[in-house]
Amino acid sequence: MKQFKVVLVGCGAMSKEWIRVALEIPKLELVGLVDLFPENARTRATEFKLENVQIGSSLSEMLEKTKADVVFDVSIPDAHYDVALEAFKHGAHVLGEKPLADNLARAIEMVNAAQNAKLTHSVMQNRRFDPNILQVKQFLESGQIGAVTTVNSDFFIGAHFGGFRDSMAHVLLLDMAIHTFDQARFMTGCDPLNVYCLEFNPKDSWYAQGSSAHCIFEMTNGVVFNYRGSWCSEGFHTTWESDWRIIGTRGTLRWDGGEDSRAQIVSETGGFLSKHSETNLPKLEQQIATGHEGLIRDFISNLEQQTAQATPSSDNIKSLAMVFAAIESAETRQRVEVRWA
Ligand SMILES: NC(=O)c1ccc[n+]([C@@H]2O[C@H](COP(=O)([O-])OP(=O)(O)OC[C@H]3O[C@@H](n4cnc5c(N)ncnc54)[C@H](O)[C@@H]3O)[C@@H](O)[C@H]2O)c1
């Protein structure tokens, strides 16, 4: 039985995956597709053979017409604020693409608007549904490497996108780093306090600005999180999930962002160097739906059961605040406090 009527806004590249998943969840009924350019919505409707779906360019009119319960926001970052506020005005819950908003003031307003309207608002931070990251998180929680003290992530990919990213300011921090920053928060359970950031554009870069950045975050529990990233780095690419070295009081965990995750744990002390035993991280026991599919299914299931969401905007705003604090630090060349209220 269908329980939730859904309108999807923004029928560009990413919408294909959202529509694919929406059509596989029996409790969802996709009732409307909205895009600034309705031909984009029509293209998706044809592609997925959606005969009964409404097409439009105004979210407000679509919500009046369909009385949808949920809005999936797959529009561009600049539009997320207007989409969410319009949805809340019509009493609809929102699951929106990352980033939550294009600036922090708007993100704060969106979080407050959802809370005032008593509606659910979550953000697509799909890596939280990656079995490899869940395996790392569980291992850290088991305490086998002791208390985490330092988190180091390397992200090096020579990505030749072409298009808007080539001329975008702060391109790496704004368009990519949110994933890595959110991963660090998710794995450690720590929140950001302060950041120092140096942003740069290597010689012969094919980007206009900010293709590379190094950040040092001071986090809660005394944890230091080092981020070194570049979208303008040829050779020895890391995974898109970054290469991680996480140091605890009794050992170190290494994760390549993919299948390879190992830990060395102190087995004998007393000498100049301690002895260590090495172990591969145990695989996750339960099978989970991954990525976008995992998060969309989880969002609907929590909505239905009125249980806590995995990526509520009220928490995701902390990862977004890391991005804007890093940008402010890069611009002022000062240490910046990470604030989200
Ligand atoms: N989670 C991930 O891994 C991931 C990956 C890629 C993109 N994204 C995010 O997904 C979102 C969409 O990215 P994309 O690659 O599909 O972009 P896109 O440019 O291909 O598509 C965006 C669509 O939104 C429409 N649009 C723009 N403003 C609108 C508005 N005000 N109202 C209605 N429609 C509007 C555009 O016409 C276009 O059809 C972005 O926020 C992006 O950051 C997330």
The ligand as an ORCA input file, in Angstrom:
! r2SCAN-3c Opt
* xyz 0 1
  N      25.494     12.839     -2.903
  C      26.305     12.760     -3.955
  O      27.189     11.915     -4.025
  C      26.104     13.725     -5.082
  C      26.726     13.527     -6.325
  C      26.476     14.463     -7.349
  C      25.666     15.572     -7.116
  N      25.097     15.741     -5.882
  C      24.232     16.881     -5.575
  O      22.990     16.703     -6.243
  C      22.429     17.972     -6.565
  C      22.087     17.976     -8.067
  O      23.261     17.729     -8.809
  P      23.185     17.290    -10.355
  O      24.526     16.788    -10.686
  O      21.993     16.454    -10.616
  O      22.990     18.742    -11.042
  P      22.388     19.049    -12.475
  O      22.859     20.412    -12.813
  O      22.660     17.918    -13.423
  O      20.800     19.067    -12.240
  C      20.138     20.022    -11.451
  C      18.723     20.175    -11.985
  O      18.040     21.053    -11.100
  C      17.285     21.973    -11.893
  N      17.077     23.169    -11.083
  C      17.962     24.143    -10.767
  N      17.382     25.074     -9.980
  C      16.109     24.665     -9.784
  C      15.013     25.200     -9.061
  N      15.100     26.349     -8.382
  N      13.849     24.523     -9.080
  C      13.730     23.368     -9.777
  N      14.738     22.808    -10.484
  C      15.911     23.451    -10.479
  C      18.140     22.196    -13.117
  O      17.381     22.707    -14.198
  C      18.655     20.786    -13.388
  O      17.774     20.048    -14.207
  C      23.454     19.021     -6.139
  O      23.125     19.521     -4.870
  C      24.765     18.214     -6.051
  O      25.689     18.739     -5.120
  C      25.306     14.835     -4.881
*
